[in-house]
């Protein structure tokens, strides 16, 4: 037995390689990633059909096993056993870096906790690719992945993020992009700067720049904006640092208070708890209450979106 950074490591154990794959252009697959895929005893893929196409394009033939949100928990113990026996496993997602709105977290966490070697084979990511071309501040940013699909949860998330001072990166499904941009413009302010990057690194790559209101209007007028993989980059709130109070606490407290109190009373209590000015708390409470009412009338979205 060996010891690495205080963790007991079984002698002769294998390795889990977490490999970034192209988000569109196969030329972005690094030579190191190709070598690791070719040497793996087993490739764990979100969609084995898509990964088989990638491997075939690279002239690689390796055994494949699906690993996605519906089976990852059930398969992790067996995969850990293979690693302990010395197998080298390669983990990939459909595109980009695994675990970023994609499966793999359960397995990586379990392998690390077991003292097994987990290695990152770095490469493409839609998050960093979009930030690189957005022209918005990148010294500090926050990645939120996909917003909740249900109306109430989405409204709460937008309220929480409206005062975020860091640049914000989101993924969104094509069929929801128009509604999402409209919701962002309402929650963040119509004049907030944003960039929509579509089909990054692919033949039909497009980058749209403007305010949230301008992008929302364009999404209504131009069907192409809602085609393909979409990454949104949104400027942080310029006034967040000066607004006063804990806006994150406000965003957490209001939905809970609104379950049993009218907006005015909920806002008063939330403002006292968070230190946010009462008018600001009341404005957010009204917005959330309006969305709650819409959901009661049946305006809700049961769609679920994976990364």
N, C-alpha and C positions, 0 to 999 in steps of 0.2 A: 504493500500500500504506500502511496505517496501523499504528500501534503502540499496544496497550492493555496496560498493566501488564507490559511486557516481552515480550508475545506479538505476533508479526506477524499482522495481520488483513487478509484480502483485501478490497480495495475492492468495494463493491456486494454483499457476501455477505449471505445471508439470516439467519434466526434460528430457534432452537429454543425454543419455549415449553413448559415443563413445567407442566401445568395440573392442579390438584386438582379432582376432581369429587365430587359428593355420595356419602356412604356409605349413604344411604337416603332422605333427604328432599330432593327436588329443589329445594326452596326455599333450600337451603344453597349452591347454585351462585351464585357472586358475579357481579354485573354485568360486572366486568372479565373474568372467565373466559368468560362468554357472548360478549362482544365479541371476545376472542381466538380462540375457536373459530369464530365466524362469519367472521373475517378470514383464517383459515389457508388456505394453498394445499392442504394435505393434513393430515388428522388421523390420527395413528398410535395405534392402539387395541389393547389386549390382546385383546379380543373385539369384533370389528366389529359384531356383532349387538346387543350391549348398548349400545355407544356410539351406534349408529344410533338406538336407542330414545330415548336421552337427547337427542340432537340434534333428533329429530323433536318431542319434547315442548317443546323450546325454539324450534321453528320455524326450525331451522337445517338447511341442506342443504350438505354439504361432502364431497369425496372422502375415502374411508376406506381405510386399509391396515393389515393386522394386523401387530403387532409384539409377540412374546411370547418366552418362554424358548427355544423350539425354532427360531426363525428370526431372532432379533435379530442374532446375529453375522454371519449371511449377508447381511442386508439393510443393515447399517450403512454399508458403503462407498458403495453407491448413494445412500443418504440423505444422506451427507456431500457427495456430488457435487451433489445438488439444492440443498443449503444453499449451497454455493459459487456456484451459479448464481443465487442470490438468492431462493430459495423460503423461505417462512415455514411451518415445520412445527409442529404442535401434538401433544404427547405426553400421552396420558391412560392411566390404568389402568381396570379395571372399576369401581373405587370408591376414593375417597380420594386420597392423594398418591402419584404414581408413585415407583418405586424402593424404597418401604417394603414389603418382601416382595413386590414386584411388578417386572415387567420395566422396562428403561430405562437401567440402569447402563452397559451397554456403549456405547450410543449417546451418552449424556451425556458419558461420559469421553472418547470419541473426538472429539466436537464441541469440547469444551473444549481438548483437546490440539491440535486443528487451529486454534485461535484463533478459532473461530466463536462468535457470541453465544448464550449459553444463559440464558434468563430464567425465573424462578420466578413462577408465577401461584398465589399461596398460597390455601389453603382447607382443606376438611375433611380430617381424619385420624382414624382409629379410635384411634390411639395417644394423641393429646392429648385426644380426647373422653372416653376411658375414664379417663385420669388426672384430668380435671377433675371427675368425679363420684365417684371412688373414695374420697375422704376419707383417702388415705394420703399420706405425704410425697412432694412433687413437686420439692423443691429440687435433688435429684439422683436420676436414674433411668437405667435401662439397658433398651434394647429388644432382645429376642432373637428376635423374629419367631416362626416355627414351630420347635418342638423337632424333632430328627431323628426320623424314623419308625421306623427300625430299633432293636431292643431294646438292643443293645450301645451304639450311639452315643448313644441317648437316656439310658441310665444314666450314661454318662460326662458328658453335658451337665448332668444333674441334680446329679451330684456336684460338678462345677465351680461351679454356680450356688448351691449350698446355703449357702455362706458369703458370698455377695455382699451387701455392706451397703446397696447402693442399692435403691430400689424397682424391681421387675422387671415388665416388660410383655411378655406373650406373646400370640400368636395361636394358636388351635387349631381343628381341624376338628370338626364336631359329632359324628361317629361315634367320635372318640377322646377326647372330653372327660372321660368317666367314668374311664377308665383313667389319663388324664393327672393328674387331680385326686388319685387314689389314689396315684400315683407321687410326686407332689409332696408329699403329706402324709407319705409314708414317708421321702423324702429330706430334706425341709426341717423336718420336725417337724409333728405333727398340730395344734399350737396356733398355727401361723403365720397371721397375719391375711391375708385375701385378698378380692378382689372379682371377680366374674364379670359382665361386661357383655355382654348379648346383644341383637342387632338394634338397635344404637345409632342413634338418630334416626328409626327406623322406627315403624310403627303399634304393633308388638308389642314395643317396647323394654322390657327388664327389667334391673334391676341387683340381683344377689344378693350379700349381704355375710355374712361369717362367717370361721371358721377353715378351713384347708384340709380338715381332717377333716369339718367340718360341710358344706362344699360338696361333698365327695366323696360323703357319705351322701345329700345331696339329689339329686345327679345320678343315683344309683341308684333313688331313689324317684319322681323327677319327670322324665318324658320331655321335658317342655317345655324344660328347661334345656339340652338338647342339640340345639335346633332353631335354625337361622339362623347368622349370623356371630357369632363369639365372641372377646372380648378379655379376657384375664386380667391383673389387676394384683395383685402379691404384695408384701407388706412385706419389706424387706430384713432380713438377719440381724442381730439386735440384738447378738449376741455375737461377730460376725465380727472387729471391731476388737480384741477382747481375747483372741482364740483363740491368737494367736501363730503365726508362720511364714507361708509363702507358700502359701495354700490353692489358688491357681490353678495353681502349679507341681505341687502334689500331685495335682491332678485330671488334669493332662496326663501325669505320670509313671506313675501307677498302672496305667492300661490297658496301657501298653507293657510294664511289668515283669511284669504278670500273664500275658502271652503265653508266658512261659517259666519263671515262678517261682510257687511256692505263695503264698497270701495273706500268711502270716506273714513270709516272706522279702521279698516285694515291699513290704510295709508298712514293714519295717525300713529298707530302702534308701530308699524314698520319703520317709520321715520325716527321715532324715539329710540328704537333698538339699534338702528344703523347709523344714526347721525346725519342721514341725508335730509336736505331741506324738504319740508312737508309738501310743497307744491310739486316738486319732482316726484316724490313718492306717490302722490295722488294721480299724477299723469300716467305713471306706469300702472297703477292699480286699475285705472279706467280702461287702459289698453288690454290688460289681462282679463278683466271682467267681460269686456266685449268679446274676446276670443272664447271665453268660457260659454257665453251665451250662444255663440255661433255653433259650438260643439253640441250644446243641448238640443239645438234645432236640427241636428243631424249633419252639420257641415264638418265632418271629420274625415281624416285620411288614414286608412288602415294599412297603407303601404309600408313595407319595410325595405330598407336598402342596405345592402352589404357593401363593404369597401373593396 
